[in-house]
Amino acid sequence: MAIKTPRQYLESLKDGRVVYLNGERVPDVTAHPVCKVTNDWVAIDYIMSNDPRYQDLLTDLDEDGERVSFALQPQRTREDLLRLREVVKLWARVCFGKPSGAKFVAKDGLNAVTVVAPRVDNKYGTNYAANVEAYRRHLQKNDLAFAMGLTDVKGDRNLRPSQQVQHKDFYVRIVEERSDGIIVSGAKTHISQAPACNEIIVAPCRAMQKEDAAYAVAFGIPLNTPGITMICAQPEITADSDLFDHPISKAVYINDATIIFDNVFIPNERIFLKGEWEFAGQVAYMFANFHRLSAETYKAMELELFTGAAVLMAEYNGVEKKAHVREKLTWLVMYTEAVETLGLAAVEHCVSERGSDLVYPNPMIANICKFYFADNWHQATKYIQDIGGGIIVTAPSYKDYTNPETHALMEKYFAGSARTSTENRLRMVKLVRDLTSCYEDVLTIHAEGSLEAQKLSIVQLADWERYKGAAMRAAGIAGAGENPLFDGLPQFPPAL
Ligand SMILES: Cc1cc2nc3c(=O)[nH]c(=O)nc-3n(C[C@H](O)[C@H](O)[C@H](O)COP(=O)(O)OP(=O)(O)OC[C@H]3O[C@@H](n4cnc5c(N)ncnc54)[C@H](O)[C@@H]3O)c2cc1C
């Protein structure tokens, strides 16, 4: 089949999946008005892959001459990673900063198991790399939308998976091994757009120890597999919300669902890790490497929109030339461009391992970039909220604006600068409200890993000896020259 049409994609979701939303079972996600928002956003992937203007970027021809999604190809060169960035940028620009989700998150999971599976095979003689490749072909040939299930519900965060007290299913685990496969139970949570995907890749979210071996499990299966229940994230919108009041949240309901696995059968050929506990952390870490790059790429697109909203809000309020506003706008430009530049640097300095023909983003730079944008997000929202004024949360709804009894009053009293219309000012106010919602705040902090996760990686990756060598040399402490970077440098200050 290769590239699907949007219609074929939507039809493929009518597969008996078990989905709950707002207290009710959703018998058909394609017929539900709120689920439809997610489906339509995911469908953008299919709309664009069928559009000749974007096909060269978004698709490749496979060995059979069939068009397949580039996002599903393994990344073998810096150019592949650069192209992947352009793909994510395009998806994000089209969808108001939120890349369409058919492959966006899970491609990073596929990349992670692609890198780690051969390492496990080398040590244990397993067949996981072949399983991953067969799965990749299955995804490509059927152009499937797939989700990434990394984050477990986790229970008591102070306890490892096998130490949990209330029950043993806080992390997805193997409950039974059979000759033809395994049975798994447990739950993954915050899994973006899963109810609008065909398949899910499941992998461990943390490093494991020997006692946690049952939790060191990775696989890929259809989301209508018996035993899977999806409970949707509480939506910000209702069926009758409109785009004027919710320009982003009515267009993009990411639906980060909780997915319960109740004795789900996974056939042998879909298993990518089965008890090799010392590789669990490697899968999680490699997913994070790729996904932080994806995150900073789309975030730069979202920040472009965000900074644009701040400038326009300032203009519509007539304050764009005020000193404190200019200062905040300048800061927003620096923030936006720094995220773009750091993301690019992570690709320019990508890493290739000895014995592997794959590349991945530079982990140090990718982690710094993710931390930088997440850590500064609330500063950015503080600035845009300050510039916008209280109207961001107190403006009446679109229904009041279009009600003949209140329309003229709103036209008159909600006007700002005469250089724009009341309607434009209200539209920008609603955009800023959506951009600075609690959902956006928490997404920026936690999606793609919490702040501490990046710090942990940065501390582990830091070249402490280089830093120490530079300081020892300047302080005149012996031993700095043992570091090759400082060995043999000219004496300074010179003895002239
Ligand atoms: C909008 C959104 C979309 C997402 N999409 C996906 C997705 O598609 N797929 C997916 O797999 N995941 C997804 N995630 C999950 C995301 O990766 C996690 O939210 C993130 O890793 C944090 O985990 P948590 O939410 O369980 O928070 P917690 O782990 O509960 O963290 C809360 C706080 O506790 C701290 N903490 C937790 N454990 C420890 C510890 N042992 N030691 C010290 N401090 C600790 C954390 O650092 C943090 O400060 C998404 C999240 C969001 C918000």
The ligand as a Tripos MOL2 file, in Angstrom:
@<TRIPOS>MOLECULE
LIG
   53    58     1     0     0
SMALL
NO_CHARGES

@<TRIPOS>ATOM
      1 C1          1.8370   16.6340   27.2190 C.3       1 LIG1
      2 C2          2.7250   15.4520   27.4470 C.ar      1 LIG1
      3 C3          2.9270   14.5360   26.4320 C.ar      1 LIG1
      4 C4          3.6970   13.3950   26.6460 C.ar      1 LIG1
      5 N1          3.8170   12.4610   25.6470 N.ar      1 LIG1
      6 C5          4.4390   11.2760   25.9180 C.ar      1 LIG1
      7 C6          4.4450   10.2180   24.9610 C.ar      1 LIG1
      8 O1          3.9230   10.3510   23.8520 O.2       1 LIG1
      9 N2          5.0330    9.0400   25.3050 N.ar      1 LIG1
     10 C7          5.6240    8.8480   26.4970 C.ar      1 LIG1
     11 O2          6.1420    7.7610   26.7390 O.2       1 LIG1
     12 N3          5.6520    9.8360   27.4430 N.ar      1 LIG1
     13 C8          5.0650   11.0230   27.1790 C.ar      1 LIG1
     14 N4          5.0620   12.0290   28.1220 N.ar      1 LIG1
     15 C9          5.6440   11.7280   29.4270 C.3       1 LIG1
     16 C10         6.8410   12.5550   29.8390 C.3       1 LIG1
     17 O3          8.0150   12.0330   29.2940 O.3       1 LIG1
     18 C11         6.8200   12.5340   31.3860 C.3       1 LIG1
     19 O4          5.7630   13.3870   31.7790 O.3       1 LIG1
     20 C12         8.1010   12.9520   32.0210 C.3       1 LIG1
     21 O5          9.1040   12.0200   31.7640 O.3       1 LIG1
     22 C13         7.9210   13.0780   33.5350 C.3       1 LIG1
     23 O6          7.3870   11.9080   34.0810 O.3       1 LIG1
     24 P1          6.0700   11.9890   34.9860 P.3       1 LIG1
     25 O7          5.0500   12.7870   34.2720 O.co2     1 LIG1
     26 O8          5.7060   10.6150   35.3980 O.co2     1 LIG1
     27 O9          6.4770   12.8660   36.2230 O.3       1 LIG1
     28 P2          7.0990   12.3790   37.5870 P.3       1 LIG1
     29 O10         8.0440   11.2630   37.3320 O.co2     1 LIG1
     30 O11         6.0040   12.1390   38.5420 O.co2     1 LIG1
     31 O12         7.9300   13.6460   38.0040 O.3       1 LIG1
     32 C14         7.4670   14.6170   38.9360 C.3       1 LIG1
     33 C15         8.6780   15.1740   39.6770 C.3       1 LIG1
     34 O13         9.2780   14.1360   40.4410 O.3       1 LIG1
     35 C16        10.6750   14.0440   40.1160 C.3       1 LIG1
     36 N5         11.0680   12.6370   40.2240 N.ar      1 LIG1
     37 C17        10.4070   11.5530   39.7800 C.ar      1 LIG1
     38 N6         11.0800   10.4270   40.0720 N.ar      1 LIG1
     39 C18        12.1900   10.8170   40.7090 C.ar      1 LIG1
     40 C19        13.3010   10.1200   41.2730 C.ar      1 LIG1
     41 N7         13.3630    8.7730   41.2610 N.pl3     1 LIG1
     42 N8         14.2860   10.8410   41.8370 N.ar      1 LIG1
     43 C20        14.2180   12.2030   41.8570 C.ar      1 LIG1
     44 N9         13.1860   12.9070   41.3640 N.ar      1 LIG1
     45 C21        12.1920   12.2270   40.7980 C.ar      1 LIG1
     46 C22        10.7720   14.5750   38.6970 C.3       1 LIG1
     47 O14        12.0940   15.0270   38.3860 O.3       1 LIG1
     48 C23         9.7680   15.7160   38.7460 C.3       1 LIG1
     49 O15        10.3670   16.8460   39.3260 O.3       1 LIG1
     50 C24         4.3130   13.1960   27.9030 C.ar      1 LIG1
     51 C25         4.1320   14.1390   28.9110 C.ar      1 LIG1
     52 C26         3.3460   15.2560   28.7020 C.ar      1 LIG1
     53 C27         3.1720   16.2420   29.8230 C.3       1 LIG1
@<TRIPOS>BOND
     1     1     2 1
     2     2     3 ar
     3     2    52 ar
     4     3     4 ar
     5     4     5 ar
     6     4    50 ar
     7     5     6 ar
     8     6     7 ar
     9     6    13 1
    10     7     8 2
    11     7     9 ar
    12     9    10 ar
    13    10    11 2
    14    10    12 ar
    15    12    13 ar
    16    13    14 ar
    17    14    15 1
    18    14    50 ar
    19    15    16 1
    20    16    17 1
    21    16    18 1
    22    18    19 1
    23    18    20 1
    24    20    21 1
    25    20    22 1
    26    22    23 1
    27    23    24 1
    28    24    25 2
    29    24    26 1
    30    24    27 1
    31    27    28 1
    32    28    29 2
    33    28    30 1
    34    28    31 1
    35    31    32 1
    36    32    33 1
    37    33    34 1
    38    33    48 1
    39    34    35 1
    40    35    36 1
    41    35    46 1
    42    36    37 ar
    43    36    45 ar
    44    37    38 ar
    45    38    39 ar
    46    39    40 ar
    47    39    45 ar
    48    40    41 1
    49    40    42 ar
    50    42    43 ar
    51    43    44 ar
    52    44    45 ar
    53    46    47 1
    54    46    48 1
    55    48    49 1
    56    50    51 ar
    57    51    52 ar
    58    52    53 1
@<TRIPOS>SUBSTRUCTURE
     1 LIG1         1 GROUP 0 **** ****
